[in-house]
Amino acid sequence: MVTTKNKKALPHYLSGLCTGKYTLREAAESTGYTPEYLCTLKKKFKAGWDCKTYNYRRTAPANKIPKKQRDMIVNLYVTEYQDYNFSFFLDCLIEFENIKISYHAIRNIMKEYGIKSPNCRRVKKTKPAIHRPRLRREAEGDLIQIDGTPYQWFKWCGDNNYYSIMGGIDDATGKLYGLYMCENECLHGYNEMMRYGMKRYGKPRCIYSDKAAIFCRSPKDKFKLTIAEQLAGLHESRTQWQRELNQLGIVQILAHSPQAKGRVERMWSTIQGRLPGLFRRYGIRTIADANKFMADYFVDYFNKRFSVKAVRDDTFYLPVDDNLDDILCARFPKRTHKNGLFKFQTYNFVIKGIDRVSYIDFELVISERGIYADVGGQHCEIECTDWLTDARDEIMPLCTRNILYEYLYRDMKETAA
């Protein structure tokens, strides 16, 4: 048996192994290589390896992307999809450009041209905090995590203002429960988000939120009850949100940290990376158009792309109450003065359509559906008796001011101007 390696005879015996002229034992005895190593060399020889120079023959792979197509992909990214992360850019290529390609190919093409993903700019923590993972709920509708985030959604068109989107996500499936945009994070936005979700899916069993002032009272104000709350037999002061959940029969869960409701926190990273790009593609520039676009398109797009199947097939969603519009609203207990007027946000109002006007106890109701006075279950229109002044409007919440302008002050404002 040959003890030294016969490299000169190796090509001849490898060719003979491929044609069946020699056996592995015969080739091993003549070349000095082991049968196992000859098997490896045989595969390389079939693949085009040149055993004389110990190099592969340079042949292009069958699935290599042509340079013309690579240049076109890079040109699309630079001109139309700039600042998109590579995963979102890949989805846009498939959906809008009819280009089917893998994520790794996109990443390699961008690396070849020196383009980095926007996600790689994030500064990673050197010692990230370790949190115990929380398992998903087993059934859809068992728990909805809600939160709001401010962001420059219309920066692409020169609007650098921060607008807040209130959203909810199902814990079991990762489906968007609803999205709604306002000037800032407020009760009105959460009410409209819940209205959309309940009319589409149903009423969830639990709501998981943080401890913002919208959702609960601070510990020092929890036991400061109003006279109306004392007469109602309450032991703790409640917010408008807690009153709504109590009427709907939904359990409230408060998170002690952002990591406790990590699913909705992670959701914002995906939405902030994709929604502004879709706004730019479809020319969405206003809050009203954004809310319509999210309700008609983006919620279904997100759920189709990122939702998962629940462990259980049954659902915990319950039928929606018939008086949903009377529940998802802000209610303020008021009482008219001797002259029949009442004050709200420094303005004087009068109730229309009632006989008695002095010292009437009622609730002022404000929602997206309008503003009215609830007098013993009767919905009565109200009218403002003052003129608009910008100085007095500055102390009013933006959403409240928008609703008042929409339903009460629109004609008056035009007249005053």
C-alpha positions in Angstrom: 0.0 0.0 0.0 1.3 3.5 -0.9 2.3 5.4 2.3 3.0 8.7 0.6 0.3 10.9 -1.1 0.4 10.4 -4.9 -1.1 13.8 -5.9 -0.2 13.4 -9.6 -2.3 10.3 -9.9 -5.2 11.7 -7.9 -7.1 13.2 -10.9 -6.9 10.0 -12.8 -8.3 7.9 -9.9 -11.0 10.5 -9.0 -12.2 10.4 -12.6 -12.2 6.6 -12.4 -14.2 6.7 -9.1 -16.8 8.8 -10.8 -17.1 6.4 -13.8 -16.9 3.3 -11.6 -13.6 2.1 -13.0 -12.0 1.9 -9.6 -13.3 1.1 -6.2 -12.5 3.2 -3.1 -10.1 0.5 -1.8 -8.2 0.4 -5.1 -8.0 4.2 -5.3 -6.9 4.4 -1.7 -4.1 1.8 -2.2 -2.8 3.7 -5.2 -3.0 7.4 -4.0 -2.3 7.0 -0.3 -5.5 8.7 0.8 -8.1 7.1 3.1 -11.4 5.9 1.6 -13.3 8.5 3.7 -11.3 11.4 2.4 -11.6 10.1 -1.2 -15.4 10.2 -0.8 -15.1 13.9 0.1 -12.7 14.6 -2.8 -15.0 12.7 -5.2 -18.0 15.0 -4.3 -15.8 18.0 -4.8 -14.5 16.7 -8.1 -18.1 16.2 -9.3 -19.0 19.8 -8.2 -16.2 21.2 -10.4 -13.1 21.1 -8.2 -9.9 21.2 -10.1 -7.7 18.7 -8.2 -4.6 19.8 -10.2 -4.6 23.4 -8.9 -6.7 22.6 -5.9 -9.3 25.3 -6.8 -12.9 25.2 -7.8 -13.9 26.1 -11.4 -15.5 29.5 -11.1 -19.1 28.9 -12.3 -21.9 31.2 -11.3 -24.7 29.7 -9.2 -28.0 29.0 -11.0 -30.0 31.1 -8.5 -27.6 34.1 -8.5 -29.5 37.4 -8.9 -28.4 39.4 -12.0 -26.6 42.6 -11.4 -29.2 44.5 -13.3 -31.9 43.3 -10.9 -29.7 44.0 -7.9 -29.1 47.6 -9.1 -32.9 48.0 -9.6 -33.6 46.8 -6.0 -31.1 49.2 -4.6 -32.5 52.1 -6.7 -36.0 51.3 -5.5 -34.8 51.4 -1.9 -33.0 54.7 -2.2 -35.7 56.5 -4.2 -39.0 55.1 -2.9 -38.4 53.0 0.3 -35.8 55.0 2.0 -35.6 54.5 5.8 -37.6 51.3 5.6 -36.2 48.4 7.6 -35.2 45.4 5.4 -38.0 43.2 6.5 -40.6 45.8 5.6 -38.8 46.6 2.3 -39.0 42.9 1.4 -42.8 42.9 2.0 -43.2 45.9 -0.2 -41.2 44.4 -3.0 -43.4 41.3 -2.9 -46.7 43.2 -2.6 -46.1 46.4 -4.7 -43.2 45.6 -7.1 -43.9 41.9 -7.7 -40.3 41.0 -6.9 -39.9 37.7 -5.0 -36.6 37.5 -3.2 -35.4 36.2 0.2 -34.5 38.3 3.2 -30.9 37.1 3.2 -30.5 38.1 -0.5 -31.8 41.6 0.4 -29.4 41.9 3.3 -26.5 40.8 1.1 -27.4 43.2 -1.7 -27.6 46.1 0.7 -24.3 45.1 2.4 -22.7 45.0 -1.1 -23.7 48.6 -1.7 -22.9 49.8 1.8 -26.5 50.4 2.9 -27.4 49.7 6.5 -30.8 49.0 8.0 -32.3 51.8 10.2 -32.7 49.2 12.9 -28.9 48.8 13.2 -28.6 52.3 14.5 -30.2 51.4 17.9 -27.8 51.4 20.8 -28.0 48.1 22.6 -27.7 47.9 26.3 -24.4 46.4 27.6 -26.2 44.6 30.4 -29.8 44.1 29.5 -32.2 43.5 32.4 -33.5 39.9 32.6 -37.2 39.5 32.9 -39.1 36.3 33.3 -41.2 35.7 30.1 -44.9 35.5 30.5 -46.8 32.9 28.6 -49.6 33.9 26.2 -53.2 33.5 27.3 -54.7 30.4 25.7 -57.9 31.8 24.2 -58.6 34.9 22.1 -60.3 37.7 23.9 -59.1 36.7 27.3 -56.8 39.6 27.7 -56.2 42.8 25.7 -53.0 44.8 26.3 -53.5 48.6 25.6 -51.1 51.5 25.4 -50.4 54.7 23.6 -47.3 56.1 21.9 -46.4 59.6 20.6 -44.4 59.6 17.3 -43.7 61.8 14.2 -46.1 59.9 11.9 -46.2 62.6 9.2 -42.5 63.6 9.2 -42.2 62.6 5.6 -44.4 65.5 4.5 -42.8 68.1 6.7 -45.1 67.8 9.7 -42.7 67.3 12.7 -45.4 67.3 15.3 -45.8 64.3 17.6 -49.3 62.6 17.5 -50.3 59.8 19.7 -51.8 56.5 18.6 -53.8 54.5 21.2 -53.8 50.8 20.4 -54.6 47.4 21.8 -53.3 43.9 21.0 -54.8 40.5 21.9 -52.5 38.6 24.2 -53.3 35.1 22.8 -53.0 35.7 19.1 -51.1 39.0 18.7 -54.0 40.5 16.7 -54.5 44.2 16.7 -57.7 45.0 18.6 -57.8 48.6 17.3 -55.8 51.8 16.6 -56.9 55.4 16.9 -54.8 58.6 16.5 -55.2 61.8 18.5 -53.2 64.9 19.1 -52.2 63.5 22.5 -52.8 60.4 24.6 -56.3 60.8 26.1 -59.5 59.0 27.1 -61.2 59.9 23.9 -58.6 58.0 21.8 -58.9 54.9 24.0 -62.7 55.0 23.8 -62.7 55.1 20.1 -60.1 52.3 19.9 -62.3 50.2 22.2 -65.4 51.1 20.2 -63.7 49.8 17.0 -62.5 46.6 18.6 -65.8 45.8 20.3 -67.8 46.3 17.2 -65.4 44.1 15.2 -64.5 41.3 17.6 -66.6 41.7 20.8 -66.1 42.6 24.4 -62.9 41.2 26.0 -62.7 39.7 29.5 -59.7 41.7 30.8 -57.9 44.9 29.9 -54.2 45.2 30.8 -52.8 48.8 31.0 -50.2 50.9 32.8 -50.9 53.2 35.7 -51.4 56.4 33.8 -53.9 59.0 35.2 -56.4 57.9 32.5 -56.7 54.4 33.9 -56.5 54.9 37.7 -56.2 57.4 40.5 -53.0 58.1 42.2 -52.6 56.6 45.7 -53.0 60.1 47.4 -56.2 60.8 45.5 -57.7 57.4 45.6 -59.8 58.0 48.7 -60.8 61.6 48.0 -64.4 60.9 47.1 -66.9 63.4 45.7 -70.3 63.7 47.2 -71.8 61.9 44.2 -69.4 59.0 44.7 -70.1 58.9 48.4 -73.9 58.7 47.7 -73.2 55.9 45.2 -71.6 53.9 48.0 -68.1 53.8 46.5 -65.0 53.3 48.7 -62.4 54.5 46.2 -62.5 57.3 43.6 -62.7 56.1 40.0 -61.7 57.6 36.7 -63.9 57.8 33.7 -62.1 54.7 32.3 -62.8 52.7 35.4 -66.4 53.7 35.3 -66.7 52.5 31.7 -65.0 49.1 32.4 -67.3 48.6 35.4 -70.4 49.2 33.3 -69.1 46.9 30.5 -68.1 44.2 33.0 -64.5 44.1 32.0 -61.7 43.2 34.5 -59.0 45.8 34.8 -55.4 44.8 35.4 -52.7 47.4 36.1 -49.0 46.7 35.2 -46.2 47.7 37.5 -43.6 48.0 34.7 -43.5 48.3 30.9 -42.0 44.9 30.7 -45.1 43.4 32.3 -47.1 44.2 29.1 -44.2 43.6 26.7 -46.4 42.4 23.9 -48.0 45.8 23.3 -44.6 47.6 23.9 -43.0 45.4 21.2 -46.0 46.1 18.9 -45.1 49.8 18.7 -41.7 49.1 17.3 -43.3 47.2 14.4 -46.0 49.9 13.8 -43.5 52.8 14.0 -41.3 51.0 11.4 -44.1 50.4 8.9 -47.0 52.8 9.3 -45.1 56.1 8.4 -43.9 54.4 5.2 -47.5 53.4 4.3 -48.7 56.9 5.0 -46.2 58.2 2.6 -47.1 55.7 -0.1 -50.8 56.4 0.1 -50.5 60.2 0.8 -52.0 60.2 4.3 -51.3 63.6 5.8 -54.1 64.2 8.4 -55.3 62.5 11.6 -58.8 61.9 10.1 -57.3 60.2 7.0 -54.9 58.2 9.2 -57.8 56.9 11.4 -59.7 55.8 8.3 -56.7 54.2 6.8 -55.8 52.2 9.9 -59.4 51.0 10.3 -59.9 50.0 6.7 -56.5 48.6 5.8 -53.7 48.6 8.4 -55.3 46.5 11.1 -56.0 43.7 8.6 -52.6 44.0 7.1 -50.9 43.8 10.5 -53.0 40.8 11.7 -52.4 38.9 8.5 -48.7 39.4 8.7 -47.9 39.0 12.4 -50.8 37.2 14.2 -50.5 33.6 15.5 -53.0 30.9 16.2 -54.3 30.7 19.8 -53.9 27.5 21.8 -57.6 27.1 22.2 -60.1 27.4 19.3 -62.9 29.0 21.4 -63.0 32.7 22.2 -63.7 34.8 25.3 -65.2 37.7 23.4 -68.7 38.6 24.6 -71.6 40.3 22.8 -71.5 44.1 22.8 -73.9 46.1 24.9 -76.7 47.9 23.1 -76.0 51.2 24.9 -72.3 51.2 24.0 -72.3 54.8 22.8 -73.7 55.9 26.2 -70.9 54.0 28.0 -67.8 54.9 25.9 -68.0 58.6 26.6 -66.8 61.2 29.2 -69.5 62.1 31.7 -69.3 65.1 34.0 -71.8 65.7 36.8 -73.2 69.2 36.5 -75.9 71.4 38.0 -77.5 74.5 36.5 -77.5 77.8 38.2 -80.5 79.9 39.1 -80.5 81.5 35.7 -80.4 78.1 33.9 -76.7 78.3 32.8 -73.9 75.9 33.7 -70.2 76.4 33.2 -67.8 74.0 31.5 -64.1 74.8 30.6 -64.7 78.5 31.5 -67.6 78.7 29.0 -71.3 79.2 29.9 -73.9 76.8 28.4 -77.6 76.4 28.5 -79.8 73.2 28.1 -82.4 73.3 25.3 -85.7 71.6 25.2 -86.6 71.4 28.9 -89.2 73.3 30.9 -87.4 73.7 34.2 -83.9 75.2 34.0 -82.9 76.2 37.5 -80.9 73.9 39.8 -81.1 70.8 37.6 -78.7 67.9 38.3 -77.6 66.3 35.1 -74.5 64.7 33.3 -72.7 66.4 30.5 -71.7 63.8 28.0 -68.8 64.2 25.5 -67.7 61.7 22.9 -66.9 61.3 19.2 -70.7 61.1 18.6 -71.3 64.6 19.9 -72.0 66.5 23.1 -75.3 66.7 25.0 -76.8 66.8 28.5 -78.2 63.6 30.0 -81.1 64.8 32.2 -82.6 61.8 33.9 -82.0 59.6 30.9 -83.2 62.2 28.4 -80.7 63.4 25.8 -80.9 67.2 25.5 -79.1 69.6 23.2 -76.9 72.3 24.7 -75.9 75.7 23.4 -72.9 77.9 24.2 -73.7 81.5 25.2 -70.2 82.8 25.1 -67.9 83.8 22.2 -64.7 82.1 21.4 -61.4 83.5 22.8 -58.1 81.8 22.0 -56.7 82.6 25.5 -59.5 80.7 27.2 -59.1 77.8 24.7 -55.5 77.2 25.7 -56.4 75.6 29.0 -58.9 73.2 27.4 -57.8 69.7 26.4 -57.3 69.4 22.6 -59.8 66.5 22.1 -62.5 68.3 24.1 -61.8 71.5 22.1 -62.0 69.6 18.8 -65.4 68.0 19.7 -66.8 71.3 20.9 -65.7 73.0 17.7 -67.2 70.2 15.6 -70.6 70.1 17.2 -71.1 73.6 18.8 -68.6 76.2 17.8 -68.0 75.7 14.1 -70.5 78.3 12.9 -69.7 80.6 15.8 -66.0 80.5 15.1 -66.5 81.4 11.4 -68.8 84.3 12.5 -66.3 85.5 15.1 -63.4 85.3 12.6 
